[in-house]
């Protein structure tokens, strides 16, 4: 169980005791548990959304607060990666300069725009969903995001020759981890939403694969920041995939 607790400690702000999570050895073995952490986050969001809809009228305010909780539960770690990735990848600079920009913790205009856009799009997607589907997509979105982390680790080399935080996970990722993550994502989508969930899972996978291809061409691989961006994009893509399926069948 220690690798699971290590994954929870790394991916969330949950106060996991150090004795439960173990050290670096447990952390590098926690990769297969990333999608499971996504399911746990989804369970928390479902309960939070249920409480909000009892206390507050209207879908928009509750959708906004749920999206904020979705980001807060990870300490906004992935939003930070999205902002840094947008500043570097969309800067029209050379590869090396783009990587330097991504190391800068300050958010530039592209980073601010990316964060604002993703938050608004998530809120709008949740507010558009019918009530009986909303709790289900709240399970699928964080699952898709954490599965995207594993998929991208398996698909790409590390971009920086000097290494970084993500190197710890990259060197421990195996091809079967990607198969496992995709299987959990697809099964989870099917269980909570049927064909609509499979469509959401497919959209999340497509977004992850396309972003991975872009990162490979732009900077030669992945960084910790692009992992965070992949998580955010996959969460949104899952919601949009479900919405598109529902709209097509309406």
N, C-alpha and C positions, 0 to 999 in steps of 0.2 A: 504493500500500500504506500510505501514511502515515495516512489516515483509519482504517484497520483497527487500526494500532498505537495510534492515539489512543484508539480505543474500548477496546482492551485496557488501556491505561494508566488510563483513567477508571473502568472497571467492575471491575477486578481489582487485586490487590496485586502483580501480576507486575512485575519490575524492567525496564520498557521504557525504553531510553535516550531522552532528550529529543530527540536528533537524529532518531530514528526516528519519533516521534509528531508532531513539529512543534508549532505553537502553537495559539492559539484558533481560527484559521481552519480548521485540520485537525480540531479537535475538533467544531466545528459541522457539519462534513461527515461525521462518523462515525456519524450516526444509523442509516443503513441497515445498518451493520455490527454493531449491537447483538445481533440474533439469531445472527449468526455467532460472536460472543464467547460467547453462551450454549452453542453447540455445542462450542466449545473447552473451556469449563468442564466440560461433560458428559463429554468425553473424559478429562479429568483425573480426574473422580470415578469413572468406570468403572475406570480403572487402579488408583486408590486402593482402591476396594471389592474388586477382585480380590486385591490384596495382603493386605488385612485378612482376607478369608475364608480365605486360606491360613494366616495366622498365628494367627487367633483363632477359637475355636469359637462356634457359636451366631449366629443372625441379629440378635439384639437389640443386642449390643455393637457389631457392625460397622455396623449401621444408625445407631446413635447417633454413632459417630465420623465416618461419611460425612456426616451432616447437619451436624455441627460444621465439617467441612471445606468443605461447601457454603457456609456462612456466612462462614468465615474467608477464602475465596478472594476475596471482595469487600470484605474489611475490615469485615464486619458493617454495611456502608453501608445496605443495605436494611432490616435489622433495626432500625437506628436510626430510619429513616423510619417503620417500622411503629409503633414505640413512641411517637414524637411524634404521629403521626396518631391513634392510639388515645386518647392523653391529650386531644387537642384536639377531635376529631370526636365523641367519646363523652362529652364533659363536660357536655352540656345547657346550655352557655353560648351567648351570642350569636355571630354569625358573626365579628365583629371580635375578640371575646375568645378564640374558638377558635383563630384565626390567631395570636394572641399566645401562647397556650399552646404551640402547635406550634413556635414559635421558641425556646422554653425547652429547653435541652439536657438538663435533668434529667428523668429518667423518673418519672412518677407511677404510681399503682396500676393504672390501666387500661393503661398502656404495659407495665408488667411482666407483667400478666396476658396481654396480647396476644402478647408475645414468648414467654412460657412455653408458651402454648397452641399457637402455630404450630410451635414446635420439637418439642413432644410429638406433635403430629398428624403431622408429617413422619416422625419416627422410627417411629411406629406403622404408618404407611402402608407404609414401606419394609420393615419387619419382616414385614408380612403378605404381601408379594408373593412369588410363587414365584421360585426362583433364576434360572430362564431368562428371567424378565421383569424382574428387578431392574436389570440393567445397562442395559436398554432405557429404563426409566423414568428412570434417572439421566442419560440423554441428553436426554430430553424435558423434565424439570423445569426446568433452567436455561435451556433454549431458550424455554420458555413464559414464564418470568419476564422475560427480556430482550425478548421480543416484546411483552409487556405494557407495558413502558416506552414503546415506540414507539407502540403503539395508544392509550395514554392521552394521550400528547403530541399525537396527531392528533385525538383526540376532544374535548378540553377546552380552554377558554381558561385563561390564567394568573390565579390568584385574587387575587394581591396587586397593587394598582395601582403600588406603588413598585418592583416587580420583585424578582428574586432569582436564585439560581444557575440554576434551571430555565428562566428566561427565555431564556438563551443557546440552549438546545435548542428551546424552543417557537417562537421566531421563525424557526428554520431547518427546522421540520417541515412536510412537504407531504403532501397526501392520499395520494399514491402510496406514501409510506412505510408507511402503515397496511396497504395492500393487499399490499405486499411482506412485511411482518412476518407477516401472517396466512397468506400463502401458504407462507412458510418453515416456520411453525409446523405447518400442516396437513400439508405434505409430509414434514417431519421425523417427525411422529407416525405417518404412514402407513408410512414406510420402516422404522422401528424396531419398531413394534408392530401394524401393520395397522389393522383397524377399532378395536381397543382404543386405539391411539395417536390415531386420529381422535377417538374419544370423549374422550380426555384433552385434546386440543387444543381441542375444543369446550367442555369444562368450564372450561378456562383462559380462553378468550375470553369465556364467559358471566360468569365471576367478574370479569374486567376491566371488562366493559361495565356490570355492575350496580354495581360500586364507583365507576366513573366517573360514573354517574347520581347516586349518593348524594352524591359530592363536589360535583357541580354544584348540587344542591339545598341542600346544607349550607353550603358556603363559596363557591359561585359558580365553581368551577373546580379547577385542580390546583395543587399546590406540589411542591417537591422531596421533601418528606416523603411526600406521597401517592403519588408515583411509586415510592418504595421500598416502601411498603405494597402497591401493586399488584403489584410483582415477587414479594413473599413470598406473597401470596394466590394468584397465578397458578401458582406452583410447587406449592403444596399442592393446588389445584384440579385440576391435571393428574394428580397421583398419585391423587387420589380418583376422578377420572373413569375412569382405567384400572382401578382396583379395582372400581368399580361395574359396568363392562362385563364384567370377568372373572367377578364374582359372578353377574351376570345370565345368563351363558352356562354356568355350572357345573351 
